[in-house]
Amino acid sequence: MKNKRPNVQNVMLFRPIDDLLFNLMYQDKMYQDKAACQELIRTILDDDAITVISVTAQDSVPNLYGRGVRLDVLCKTGTGKLINVEVQRKDNDDHFRRMRYNASVITSRYTSKGTDFRDVVEVYVIYITEFEITKSTKTVCHVESVIKETGEFIDDGLHRVIVNAKINDGTKAARLMKHFRERDFTDNEFPEASKQIRYYKHTEKGTKAMSSVMEQIINDWVIERDKERDKERDAVTLVQNVDKLAKRFNVTTAEACTFLDKTIADYEEAQRIIERAEAEETEAEYA
């Protein structure tokens, strides 16, 4: 496990595109402001008629038949549309499939049994990144379903919207995304975002809230680190015992595992854990 402990002193360095500040600005349960989410969604979708009537904060959506999802922000509009807004800074996944999956789980959860398909909830997934996944020169890209042979648009109720915060195409969305990459700003064009920044950066209650969340992140990091270290110690012990037993009694690794009531799969997994730990330790040294 990487030994890069989060630093509570760095809370003021966070920007809106960073998970910690984004979650506080747009879905903090203690200081939740629907107006901020509404401003964000209206700007990205370029539709000032959108009205946000509810915001679900850091929601974990279970799935009885597979993996669940953890949503950053899920908003419901006055017309019944569900809009999931995610920020993603790591380019280490299949982002389009991730969006599709999140939308499918949201659709399943918020569609009642017996609902006609024409009434299945309409879902938007807004995906804010700091990297390119569309090869477009536009800040905002809309991914919709079309018939390949004719180019005909198919309205199936799923809308994926990619927002590249690094692209400045001169639009209002681009101006807001520029602020998303800044540590501090005030802009009359975006009063709600500016209000949230002022609260979390320049008031005692706001900075305490940020520090509190950061402390929890540190505590979670310590717990997870200790779990990883326990796994690494157990892995080292298993591999050493199997190797010693195999050598002493001149038996195969599989036979030594059996003597210890382990499987060869347990042994191989322990080796992988050790290799990952060594690789991460090397990476941390040169970081």
N, C-alpha and C positions, 0 to 999 in steps of 0.2 A: 504494500500500500504506500502511496506517495506520502512523504512526510511534510507536505506543505500545509502547515496549520493556518487556518484563517485568522486574520488579525482584526480585532475589534476596533483598533485605532484607524482602520482604513475605511470606515463606514462613509465618511464624507467624500470618498473618491468614487462612490457608485454613481452610475448614470441611469436614466430611465430604462435603457435597454438591458441593464443588468437585472437578473432575476429578483434580487432582494428589493431594489427600489421600485421596479415595475410592480411587483406584487403589493408593496405598500401603497403605491400611488393609485392603483386601480382595483384592488380587492381586499385591502386590509379590513378585517372585521370590526376593528375599533374606530376606524376613521374612513369608512367606505363612502364614496361620493359618486352616485350614479351619473352626475353631470360630467365627471372626468371621463368615464367610459363612453358616454354619449358623444363627447367632443372628439375622442379618439376615433370612434367608429364612423362618425359623420365625415371626418376628415379623410380617412382612408377610403371609404366607399363613395366619397364625393356626393353625399346625400344629406342635406340639412333637414329633411323631413323625418329622419329616423328618431324615434323616441325610445330610450331605454327605460324599462319599467322595473327591472330587477337585475341584480348582479349576484351570481353565485361565486363565492371566493374559494380558491384553492380546492376545488371539488374533486374527490376521488370517485370516479364512476366505475362501479363493479361490473363484471361480465361473467355470468354463470358458466359460459361455455369457453372461456379463454381469458387472456390477460385483460385487466382493466386499464383505465387511463387516468392520469392525474392532470387536470386542466388548470391552466393559469387563471383565466377569467372566462366565465360563461355568462353572457348577457341575453336577456329576453326583451324583444322589442314590443311596441304597442300593437303590431300586426301579428304577433305570435312567432316571429322568426327567432331562432336561436343562433347566437353569434359567439363562437369560441375564438378568443384572441390568445395567441401563444407567442412568446419570444424565444428564439433559438439562436444561441451564439456559437454552438459547436457544430461543425460540419462533419458529423460522424455517423450519419444515419441515412436511410432512404426517406427523404422528407416527404415526397409525394405519397408514398404508401403510409407513412405515419399520419398524414392529414386524412387520408381516406379512412384509415382505421378509427381514428378519433371521431370522425364524423359518423361512422357506422354505429359506434357504441353510444354516442349521444342520441342518434336517431332511435335506436332500440330502446333506450331508457325512457325517452320522452314521448314515445308513441304508445298509446293505450291499446290493450288487447281488443281486437275486433275493429280497429280503425280502418276505414277504407283507404286504399293506397293513394287516392287523390287527396286525402287529408293528412298524409304523413308529413311530419314537421319539416319545415324548410331550415336547412343548416348552412351557416357560413363558417368556414375556418379561415381566420386571418392569421397569417404566419409571418412574423417580423424577424428578419435576419440581418446579419452584418456581412453576409457573403452571397455569392451568386449561385442560384440554382435554376434560373430560367434563361440565362444568356441574353437578357433583355437590357435595353438602355433606359427603361422606364422604372420609376420608383415603385409603382404599384402594377402588378400583373394579375389578371383574372384568368383562372383556369376553369373552363366550362366543358360540358359534354357536347360533342358535335358528331354528326355522321361524316366519316372520313371521305366518302365518295362524293358527297354533295356540299359539305360545309354547313349543312343545316344545324342550327342550334337546337339542342334538346334540353328542355327545362325539367330536370328530374329532382329538383329541390336541393341539390348539392352545389355549393359555390366555394371554390378555393381561391383565396386571395394571397398572393405573395408580395411582401413588402421588403425591398432591399434598402436598408437604412443608409447604405453607403452611396447610393446613387442620388444625384441631385438633378432632376429633370425640370426644375423650375416650378413645380406644382406646389399646392398648399401641403399636400402629404409629404413632399420632400422637405419642406421647411420644418414641419413638425419632427420628421425623422432626424434632421440635423440636430435639433434640440435633444432628441433621444440619446445622442452620442456625446452630449455635453454634461459636465458635472453640475452646472448651475446655469440658470437662464431666467429671464423675465421677458415675456412677449405678449403684448396686448392682443395679438391675433389668436393666441391660445391661452385664454385666461384661466381655464380650469387646470391645465397642466402646470401653468405658472404658479397657481395657488398651492398645488400639491408640493411643488419644489420648495416654495417658501416655507411651508409647514415643516417638511422633513429636513430641510437644510438650515433654516434660520429661526426656528422656535425651540424652546427647551423641551416641550412635550414631543415634538417631532423627532429631534435628534435622540431623545431617550428611547423612543419607539424603534428607531433604526438600530440603536445600540443593543436594545433588548432582543431584537430579531437576530442580530449578529451573534450575540451571546448564545442563543439557542442553536444557531448553526454550528458554533464552536463546540457546544456540548454534544450535539449529534455527531460531529466529526470525531470527537474523542471516543464516544461509544463505538462508532463504526471502526475506528482505528484499533481499539482494543479487541474487537471481535476478529478483525483481520489478523492481528498479531497472534491471537489464540489459535486461529486456523493455521497460521504459518508454523507455530511451535508444534502443533499436533502433526502437521505434515512432515516436518523435519524428523520428529520422533518416529513416526511410522516408517519412513524411508530408511532411516538408520537401523531400526530394529530388523526390518526385512532383509536388508543387505547383510547385516551381521549374522543373522540366522542362516541365510543361504550360504554364506562363506564358511561358517563354522561346521555345518553339517553336510556341506557339499550337495545342496538340493537346489532346485530351480526357484526362481523368484516367486512363481505361482504357488509352489509347494510351501515356501516360507510364509506366504500370505495366508494360506489355509491354516497353518499351525497357529497363526495369530488371530484366527477368526476374521480375516480380512479377505477381500477379493483382489484380483490383479487390477481391476478397475479402480479400486480404492488407492492402490499403490500408484497407478499412473496419474490419477487426479492429484495426489499429494505431490508428485514430481512437478506437475504443471503449476501448482500453487507456489512451490519453491522457486521455479523458474520465473514466474511473474513477479514475485517479490524481489528477486535479485535484479531483474530488468528495471523495475521501478526505482529501486535504490540507486542503480547506476544512472538512470535518467535524472533523478533528483540531484545527484552530485554535479551533473553538468548543466543543470537548468540555470 
